[in-house]
């Protein structure tokens, strides 16, 4: 993912940065992955990686699974 620069690891800005720098996906691909990182610089962090409609996003917090 390259250099994070001044973006603090696991912050909302970090999640937004990941969304910006990741490539697009096939429009037919759907994926939702929830991850919990413990012991981060600001404590525990939950986020969801979502791939849908050709877009890759990283969102704060756990989200309900995507329907198929």
C-alpha positions as CSV (number, residue, x, y, z in Angstrom):
1,X,0.0,0.0,0.0
2,X,3.0,2.2,0.0
3,X,3.9,5.0,2.4
4,X,1.3,6.1,5.0
5,X,3.1,9.4,5.5
6,X,1.5,11.5,8.2
7,X,-1.6,9.2,8.5
8,X,-1.9,7.5,11.9
9,X,-2.1,3.7,11.7
10,X,-5.7,2.5,12.3
11,X,-7.2,6.0,12.4
12,X,-10.3,7.0,10.4
13,X,-7.9,8.9,8.2
14,X,-5.9,5.7,7.6
15,X,-9.0,3.9,6.6
16,X,-9.9,6.7,4.2
17,X,-6.3,6.6,2.8
18,X,-6.6,2.8,2.2
19,X,-9.8,3.4,0.2
20,X,-8.1,6.1,-1.9
21,X,-5.0,4.1,-2.7
22,X,-6.5,0.7,-3.4
23,X,-7.3,-0.3,-7.0
24,X,-10.7,-1.0,-8.3
25,X,-12.1,-4.5,-8.4
26,X,-14.2,-6.4,-10.9
27,X,-17.8,-5.2,-10.8
28,X,-18.9,-8.9,-10.3
29,X,-16.8,-9.2,-7.1
30,X,-18.5,-8.9,-3.7
31,X,-16.6,-9.3,-0.5
32,X,-16.9,-8.0,3.1
33,X,-14.2,-8.7,5.7
34,X,-14.4,-7.5,9.3
35,X,-11.2,-7.2,11.2
36,X,-10.5,-6.3,14.8
37,X,-7.0,-5.1,15.6
38,X,-6.1,-5.2,19.3
39,X,-3.4,-3.1,21.0
40,X,-3.2,-0.4,18.3
41,X,-1.8,3.0,19.0
42,X,-5.3,4.3,19.9
43,X,-6.5,1.0,21.4
44,X,-8.7,-1.7,19.8
45,X,-10.0,-0.8,16.3
46,X,-12.7,-2.6,14.2
47,X,-12.9,-2.0,10.5
48,X,-14.6,-3.6,7.4
49,X,-13.0,-4.1,4.0
50,X,-15.7,-4.0,1.4
51,X,-15.5,-4.9,-2.3
52,X,-18.7,-4.3,-4.3
53,X,-19.6,-2.8,-7.7
54,X,-16.0,-2.4,-8.7
55,X,-15.1,-0.3,-5.6
56,X,-12.8,-1.1,-2.7
57,X,-13.6,0.7,0.6
58,X,-12.3,0.5,4.2
59,X,-14.9,1.5,6.7
60,X,-14.7,2.0,10.5
61,X,-16.5,-0.4,12.7
62,X,-18.1,-3.8,12.1
63,X,-20.8,-3.8,9.5
64,X,-23.5,-6.4,8.7
65,X,-22.5,-8.9,6.0
66,X,-23.3,-8.0,2.4
67,X,-26.3,-9.8,1.0
68,X,-25.7,-11.9,-2.2
